[in-house]
Amino acid sequence: MTTSTPDTPSPVLILVPGVTGGPADGAARFHLADPAIPQLLVTDLVATRGDGVFETIGVFDGTPVNVGPHLERLSRSASRIELPEPDQATLAEAVDAAVEAHPAVPELTVRVMLTRGIEGTGVPTCWIHARVSDDWSPYRAGMRVVALDRGLSTTVAETSPWLLPGAKTLSYAVNMAAVREAKRRGAADVLFVASDGYVLEGPTSTLLVRRGEQFLTTPVSAGVLPGTSVNTLFARLQQDGSPVHEQLMTVADVQGSDGAWLLSSTRLAAPITHLDDHELPVDPELTARFERVLKGKA
């Protein structure tokens, strides 16, 4: 990934006090803020408890992709943790404002953050942060992945909804610890495995598997995050006549497949070259096609 340089444009920060319908004092629903000045109080529950949700939107040549699906998923995640319903129209305008305020770059990462707010106030905190994307080209070329136990069954959504399966929360310490473990093992990323033996998703990505002419992903009912990227690819693949399905799969199923990818809105389609010590086939042409679709260019 890239390291900041003096030539890298500064990030853009937008505060959204009107995230739940407009500030009581009649102020603007959102406004630009100085990203170099502290803006978050230490008593915000996101700082003390990680109590919030977020979305990451990829922007390619100035065009944000899947804004609507991302904000809909943000609303679903907010509902799961009993946050007030965010105003999606306000957030969409604020995302556009962040993109417009940032100098033109090929790839931009925009994060929409929604927290429970300052303890005791009951007023959510929301901000949007836009910055130059990391250099994901090494991942898009192919990466080694390790399978790690997630410690949860694929029935968790039904048996233990309080564990928030399928919600994109800001409590990401476990996910980041898993990525660090993968790097200690000489890999770039992780494929989580449920306690009943089925593969789930990556810490920040959705699994896509090819088997012959059909394409598969883990069912949302297994407790994975509903993927915006996989939904985009599924829609295109169906248009092109390829069968797509949600299906429970084992590690052996993925290792014996005709190709697998970890998908995300900024990293796009990262082909898995090895799952643990097993080598998988890689199709650069198909991967490039997926990348164009996920950038909104095909």
N, C-alpha and C positions, 0 to 999 in steps of 0.2 A: 504494500500500500504506500501511497505517497506520504512524504513528510512536508509540513508547511514550509514555504519559502517566502522571501520578501516579495516575490512576484505573484503569490497566490492572493486573489481578492479576499477581502475581509468578509466574514459571514454576515448574514442579515438576521436580525432578531425582531419579531413582531409580537407584542403582547396583546392578548385577546380578552379584555375584561368583559366583553359582551358575549362570551361563549354560550351562556344559557339564556340569551334573549335580550341583552342590552343592559348597560350599567344603570343603577338606580339614579345616579346624578345626571343622566343625560349625556355623558361624555361619549366620545367615539367608541364604536364597538371594538375596534382594534387600532393600534398605532405602532409605528416604528419606534424601536428603543435602541439604545447604545449597547452593543454586545460586549463592549469592553468594561462596562460598569456593572457591578453586582445588582441583580434584579430579584433574586429569590431569597425570601426570608428563611432563616434556619429553622423556624417553627412550622414551615410548610410540611404537611404530612408526607409529601414525596421524599423529603430529605430525612425525616425521622423514621419513616416506615416503608418507603417505596410504594406508597399508596396512590396509584394512578395508572393511567393507560396511555398508549401512544400508537402512532402510525408513522411509517417511513415511506415517503413518496419519491420515486425517481423522476428526474426532469432531464430530458434529452434535447439538446439544441433549443432550449427555452420552452419546451412543451412538457407539462406534467402529465404523467400517465396514471390512469385508473384513480383519479381523485375521488370520484363518486363512490366506487367500491371501498376505497380506503376509509373514507369518512363514515360510510355505513358500518364498516367493521369496528371503527372507533366507538360508534354509538352502541353497538352490541356489547363491546367490552365494557363500556361505561355502565351499561345496564347490569352486567354480571356482578360488578362490584358496588352497585347501588349508588352510582354517581348521577347527578341530574343529567337529563338529555341535552347533549350539546347541540347548538344551532348549526346545522350542517351548511346552510347557505352562508352564514357569517364566516365559518371556517374556510369554505371554498374561496370566498373573496379574499380572505387573509392569505391563503396559499398563493393565489395569483399575485397579490401585492408583494409577497416575499420574493417570488420569482422575478417580477418586474424590477424590484429594487436591487437585485443582485446583478453584478456585471455579467455579461454573456459569457458562458463557458459551455463546453460540450456536454458535461454531465454535472448535475447538481443534486444534492441530497437534501430533502426537506422533511423535517420531523415535526409532527404535530403532537404536543404533549398536553395532557389534561390530568390534573391532580385533584385530590380532595381539598386542597387549600390549607390555609393557616388553621392550626388546631383550634377548635372551638367556634370558628366563624360560620361554618357551613357554606362558605363561598368558594367554588372551585377556582383554581389557578390554571391558566392556559397560555401557552406560548408556541410560536412557530419559529423554527431555526433552520435557516438555509445556508449550506456551505458547499464548497467544491467537493465532489465525491472523491473517495479514495480510489486509487488505481487498482481496479479489480481484474485487470487483464491476465495476471498469472492464474487466477481462479477460473476465469472463463476459458483458459486454454486447457484446463484439466487439473484435478487435484486428488490427492489421497485422502480417504475418509476412514475413520475408525467407528465401529459400532460400540456404543456405551449404553449400559443399563440406565433407563430413566427411573426405575423404581416404582412405576405405576402401571396398572393393568389397562387394557383397551376398554374395559368396562367402567373406567373412572368417571366418565361423564354422567353415567346413570347412577353409580353407587356413591360417588363422593363429589357432588357438584361444588361444594365449598372449596375444593382445591383449584377451582377456576380453570378447568381444562377448556381450551379454545378461546380464552381471553388473552389479549395482548397487553399484559400489565408491565409496569416499570420495574417489577421485582426480577431483575435479570442476573442476579449474582450466580445462580446455579448454571445458567446458560453460558456465562462467560468462563466459569470454572471448567465447564466441559470442554470449551474451545482450548483453554490452556492445557488441559490434559491431552487433548489430541496433538497439540504441538510438541508436548513432551514425548509423545510416541512417534514423532516424525511425520505426522499428518497435518493437513490444513483445516479439517473440519470434522464434524461428528454427525453420525446418524443415530438418533436415540432409538432404543429398543424397549418395548414394553415388558413388564414382568411375565406376561404370558407368551412371550417369544415373537411378537410381531413388530415390524419396524414402524416407526412413527414419523418423525420429521427431524430436521436439523435444529440447532439452537436458534437460528435466525432464518430458517429456510423451509421450503416445502419439497417433499420428495416426488420426483417423476420417474417412472420406470417404463422402458419399452420392452414389449414381448411380441416379437413378430411385427405385425402391422398395428397392434393395439397398444394403447398407452394407459398406464395405471398410476393411481396415487392412493395414499392412505385415506380411508373414510373419515370424515369429520366426526362421526359418531365414536371414533376411537379416542377422542380427546385432543386431536391436533387442531392447530389454528386453521380456519378456512383461508386458503391461499388465494390472494388476488392474482398472482402470476400464473398459477396452475389453471385457474378458471379462464384466464385470457387465452392460454395455449389450448386448453380443451375446446374452447369455442372455435378456434381456428382449425384445429385438427379435425373436428367434426365437419366443418365446412368443406374440408379437403377429403372427406370420406374415411378418415381413420377412426376406428372404434376407441372410445375412451370410457374408463370405468374407475370407480372407487372400489378398492379391494384390499383386504388384509393380506400382507406378505411377510415372509420370514427373511432373515438375513440371507439364507441360502437361495431364496427366490430372487433377491436382488443380485446376488453374485452370479446366478445362472441366467440373468436377463440379457437382452440385446443392447443394453445401454441404460444408464441412469444419470439423473441430474439432480442437483439441489438448486431450487429456484428462489429468487428474491427480487424485490423491486429495484434494487440498485446494483446488486451483483449480477442479476439476470440469470442466465442458464449456465451453471457451472457443472461440466461433466465430471462424473466420478471415474477416475482412472483405476483406482484400487479401493476396494472395501475390505478393510483389514489387509490381509496378504494376498487377496484374490484380485487378479487383474480383470477389468471389465472392458468391453469394446467401446471405442469412442468414435463418433461420427462427426467430424468437424463441420461438414456441410449442413447437417441437420441442426447442430448447435448454433451455427451462424444464422440459420433461418429462425430459430427460436429467439435469438438475440434481437433480430430485426422486429419480430412481432412484439416482444416485450418492450422495445423502445418506441412502439407505436409507429413504426416506419414500414410496415408490411400489411 
